[in-house]
Amino acid sequence: MLFFPNAKINIGLNVIRRRDDGYHDIETLMYPIGMRDAMEFIENKDSNQHLFTYSGIQLPGDEDLCAGLIERLTGKVKIPPLEVHLHKNIPPGAGLGGGSADVVFFLKKLVDFFNLPLDFNKQFEIASETGSDCPFFLFNRPMIATGRGELLSEAKVNLKGCYLLLVMPGIHISTQQAFSAIKPNGRENLIANRYHLPVEEWKDNLVNQFEEALFPQYPVLQEIKNTLYSMGAVYASMTGSGSGIYGIFREVVKVPENFSEYITFREWMS
């Protein structure tokens, strides 16, 4: 079975407080985009082992969530030995949720293909235990995320007709690294009360709090954001805990030469 897990961007990200369990309460708007990985699995008839292979962008050794999913499901449901291949287009550590998308799409396809006895609530539980932004990809439509990211409510926002330019400078920022640099602000509903504003007003109202913490460490991220605004973006922001930076435009834009060393992605948004 062949499938194509997609990335997401965050529109505003507010870190409210550190919790007793070590996680943080956040608020953000997650929006799916068309940048995709490619995954395929078939039954491995030559072995009694699962075989995972990879191509594309190299994964950090500790971010193989799909292999971890198989281990967690073993003994709970019946899955035959598989050959699984992941072609990675979505850069890890860029705030795009690529690893989370891969594992959730993999889970959904396993359930469908093998008719596994895992209803939506059980899939949601598995996704929540796997990663904070994993539950979003079960819905894969605009959502306000709160709690540690697993509490979701529909966001009535439509960016269809806007043009997205996403710039990924190849800096891997781990979630732990990003949160260690940030000071929670204790303020709630900053995103939910403001995303209804016209996109042209988002610049001063929907802020990714990680920018304040990470831009001094990685000045190139601020430079990319400034360039996007100079190109005519109506809104530009870091996504997630970085390091991807995107701009939303009202018309098609070309990738400037000074972005040639970076991975870029462009699309009309839907």
C-alpha positions in Angstrom: 0.0 0.0 0.0 1.4 3.4 -1.1 0.4 6.6 0.7 1.7 10.2 1.2 1.7 11.7 4.7 1.6 15.5 4.5 3.1 18.2 6.7 1.5 21.0 8.7 2.3 24.6 9.6 1.6 26.4 12.9 -0.2 29.7 12.7 0.8 31.3 16.0 2.1 29.3 18.9 1.6 30.3 22.5 3.4 28.5 25.4 1.2 29.0 28.4 2.8 27.0 31.3 5.0 24.2 32.2 3.1 21.3 33.6 3.9 19.0 36.6 4.4 16.1 34.1 7.2 18.0 32.4 5.2 18.9 29.3 4.0 22.4 28.5 0.4 23.6 27.9 0.3 25.4 24.5 -2.1 26.9 22.1 -1.6 26.9 18.4 -3.5 26.7 15.1 -2.4 23.8 12.9 -3.0 23.9 9.2 -2.2 21.0 6.8 -0.1 21.7 3.7 0.7 19.7 0.6 4.4 18.9 1.3 4.5 15.1 1.6 6.6 12.1 2.4 6.0 8.8 0.6 5.5 5.5 2.4 4.7 2.0 1.2 4.3 -1.3 2.9 3.9 -4.8 1.6 3.8 -8.2 3.4 7.3 -9.6 3.9 6.9 -13.2 2.6 10.6 -14.0 2.8 11.0 -13.4 6.5 9.3 -13.4 9.9 10.8 -10.0 10.7 9.7 -6.4 9.8 12.1 -4.7 7.5 12.3 -0.9 7.3 14.2 0.9 4.6 14.6 4.6 3.9 15.6 7.1 1.3 15.5 10.9 0.9 16.4 13.1 3.8 18.2 11.2 6.5 16.3 10.6 9.7 18.0 11.2 13.1 18.5 7.8 14.8 16.0 8.4 17.5 13.1 9.6 15.3 12.0 6.3 13.7 8.4 6.5 15.1 7.0 4.0 12.6 9.2 1.2 13.7 8.3 2.1 17.3 4.6 1.9 16.4 5.0 -1.7 15.1 6.8 -2.6 18.4 4.0 -1.1 20.4 1.2 -2.9 18.4 3.0 -6.3 18.6 1.0 -8.6 20.9 -2.0 -6.3 20.8 -3.1 -6.8 17.2 -2.1 -9.3 14.5 0.1 -7.7 11.9 2.2 -10.0 9.5 5.8 -9.3 8.8 6.1 -6.2 6.7 8.5 -4.5 4.3 8.1 -0.8 4.9 9.8 1.9 2.9 9.8 5.6 3.8 11.0 8.3 1.3 11.6 11.4 3.4 10.9 14.8 1.8 9.7 16.7 5.0 12.9 17.7 6.9 13.0 16.6 10.5 13.4 19.3 13.2 11.7 21.9 11.0 8.4 22.2 12.9 6.4 20.6 10.1 5.2 17.5 11.9 6.6 15.1 9.3 7.5 12.3 11.7 4.1 12.6 13.4 2.3 12.5 10.0 4.3 9.4 9.0 3.4 7.4 12.0 -0.3 8.4 12.1 -0.8 7.8 8.4 1.0 4.4 8.9 -1.4 3.6 11.8 -4.5 4.5 9.8 -3.4 2.5 6.7 -2.5 -0.5 8.9 -6.0 -0.4 10.5 -7.7 -0.1 7.1 -5.5 -2.7 5.2 -5.6 -5.4 7.9 -9.0 -4.5 9.4 -7.4 -4.1 12.8 -9.8 -3.8 15.8 -8.8 -0.3 16.6 -11.6 2.3 16.4 -11.0 6.0 16.2 -10.9 6.5 19.9 -8.2 3.8 20.2 -6.3 5.3 17.3 -6.5 8.7 19.1 -5.1 7.2 22.3 -2.2 5.6 20.4 -1.5 8.9 18.6 -1.6 10.9 21.8 0.9 8.6 23.4 3.2 8.7 20.4 3.6 12.5 20.1 1.9 15.8 21.0 1.0 16.8 17.5 0.1 13.2 16.3 -3.6 13.5 17.0 -3.9 16.4 14.6 -3.1 14.1 11.7 -6.1 11.9 12.5 -8.2 14.9 11.5 -5.8 16.6 9.1 -7.8 19.8 8.8 -7.4 23.2 10.4 -7.5 22.8 14.2 -6.8 24.8 17.4 -4.6 22.6 19.5 -4.3 23.1 23.3 -3.1 21.0 26.2 0.2 19.7 25.1 -1.2 19.7 21.6 -3.6 16.7 21.8 -6.8 18.7 22.7 -8.3 19.7 19.3 -11.2 21.9 18.2 -12.1 22.9 14.6 -10.7 26.2 13.4 -12.9 27.9 10.8 -10.1 29.3 8.7 -9.7 28.9 5.0 -6.5 30.0 3.2 -7.6 28.6 -0.2 -6.3 31.0 -2.8 -3.3 32.1 -0.8 0.2 31.2 -2.0 2.6 29.6 0.4 6.4 29.8 0.3 8.1 27.6 2.9 11.8 27.9 3.6 13.8 25.2 5.4 17.4 26.2 6.1 18.6 22.8 7.2 18.8 23.6 11.0 17.5 20.7 13.1 15.9 22.1 16.3 14.7 19.4 18.7 11.5 20.0 20.6 13.4 19.6 23.9 15.9 22.2 22.8 13.2 24.6 21.8 11.2 24.4 25.0 14.3 24.7 27.1 14.9 28.1 25.6 11.4 29.5 26.2 9.7 31.2 29.1 5.9 30.5 29.3 3.8 33.6 29.4 0.7 32.3 31.3 -1.7 33.8 28.8 -4.6 31.7 27.3 -6.8 32.0 24.2 -4.3 34.3 22.4 -4.8 32.3 19.2 -8.4 31.3 19.5 -9.5 34.9 19.9 -7.4 36.3 17.1 -7.2 33.9 14.1 -10.6 35.2 12.9 -8.9 38.5 12.0 -8.0 39.2 8.3 -4.7 37.5 7.3 -3.2 41.0 6.8 -3.7 41.6 10.6 -2.1 38.3 11.7 1.4 39.8 11.7 0.9 41.7 15.0 -1.6 39.3 16.5 -0.6 35.7 15.8 2.9 35.3 17.1 5.0 32.1 17.4 6.6 32.5 20.8 9.5 30.3 19.9 10.8 33.0 17.6 11.8 35.2 20.5 13.7 32.4 22.1 15.3 30.9 18.9 16.0 33.8 16.6 18.9 35.1 18.7 20.5 31.6 18.6 19.9 31.3 14.8 19.9 34.8 13.2 19.4 33.3 9.7 15.8 32.5 10.7 15.1 36.1 11.4 16.7 37.0 8.1 14.5 34.6 6.2 11.4 35.9 7.8 12.4 39.5 7.0 13.1 38.5 3.4 9.6 37.0 3.1 8.0 40.2 4.3 10.2 42.2 1.9 8.9 40.0 -0.9 5.3 41.0 -0.1 4.1 38.3 2.4 1.0 39.3 4.2 2.0 37.0 7.0 5.3 35.2 7.8 6.2 33.0 10.8 8.3 30.2 12.1 6.3 27.0 12.2 6.2 24.8 15.3 9.4 24.9 17.3 11.4 25.6 14.2 13.3 25.8 12.0 11.0 26.1 9.0 9.9 29.7 8.1 6.9 30.3 5.8 5.3 33.3 4.1 1.7 33.6 3.0 1.2 35.7 -0.2 -1.7 36.9 -2.3 0.1 36.1 -5.5 2.7 33.7 -6.9 6.3 34.5 -5.9 9.6 33.2 -7.1 12.2 31.7 -4.8 15.0 34.4 -4.5 18.5 33.4 -5.2 19.6 33.8 -1.6 17.3 30.9 -0.8 19.0 28.6 -3.3 21.0 26.8 -0.6 17.8 25.9 1.3 15.0 23.4 0.8 11.9 25.3 -0.3 8.3 24.4 -1.0 5.6 26.4 -2.8 2.0 25.8 -3.4 -1.4 27.4 -3.8 -3.0 26.6 -0.4 -6.2 24.6 -0.1 
